[in-house]
């Protein structure tokens, strides 16, 4: 008997050493064999949290609420949490209070913002933002009650009556609609690869348009400006619409008349284009000065003729044998200060290039004299007739020749 009792005591001791720790761990959790991590949170409203409320992290239970009390500093609630020893929760995590079960039992769930440390330690504060808390069951039921109270039962009855009246007699049409919907679904299923390809290309197009959003905005702005200009010039467009057909008809007649000569004109442009391109600066200056010149020319018109006098240079001029630069050459050139015009009666210079030296220099270092060219000065200046007078003289000359004079 003593031996059996000893064996039973040994088995009881072994069983107790194994079962009792598991029982303690089952009842008290991991905190029974270690110091829990005590953290706290300050809240404007404890939202029904009490001591013993479970605390979860990523859906796993990691502790419980140790206590809830009033916080004299924030005039709110101070909630103490006991987290299991060794639990690593980032300090920037936040806690949300919701319902852990359908029965309405509260639960504190911790949501991390990062998976890295530093981690919560004893004495740290856990953030519980009030604006991040879900709507509580009581508030939800209160809002639902207010919504239901605001619904007029008679309105619901009227809606049911109207719906019944609207669908009355539409049974065959609804059946046909359902049948057609089934056929449409079958066709869409058959064309699924084509639709998928179309949607993918549409997505690529939308991505490209998003990448070119700045250009699209500028293009839409230009289109808007163009539309506004068209609207502001509506009378001009109406006038062009009225006058364009006759003008185009005349242009077509002109092209039909001279269509055989267009080839020659284009061939001549090959020769003329280089000459014009070399003198583009001069042409630009001429186009600027031409309107001003025509305006001034209008001032000499008297009646149906222009009254003007042409004064030409008379007598010899002083010329220098210099190398002319190519057209369009705008590079700076050092002036040759050795040129000078030898003194002489009725001797003039031609052009700014051949102008006399400044008075301050006189003939200093002037070693290259210019050459006199041109006819001598006449006593009686040549009178240049006007265009009308020359034309009348030419007509009179032809009539005299025809009459044998």
Secondary structure, 3 states (H helix, E strand, C coil): CHHHHHHHHHHHHHHHHHHHHHHHHHHHCHHHHCCCEEEEEEECCCCCCCCCCEEEECCEEEEEEEEEEEECCCCEEEEEEEECCCCCCECCCEEEEEECCCCCCEEEEEECCCCCCCECCCCCECECCHHHCCCCHHHHHHHHHHHHHCCCHHHHHHHHHHHHHHHCCCHHHHHHHHHHHHHHHHHHHHCHHHHHHHHHHHHHHHHHHHHCHHHHHHHHHHHHHHHHHHHHCHHHHHHHHHHHHHHHHHHHHHHHHCHHHHHHHHHHHHHHHHHHHHCHHHHHHHHHHHHHHHHHHHHHEECCEECCCCCCCCCCEEECCCCCCCCCCCCCCCCCCCEECCCCCCCEECCCCCCCCCCCCCCCCCCEECEEECCCCCCCCCCCCCHHHHHHHHHHHHHHHHCCC
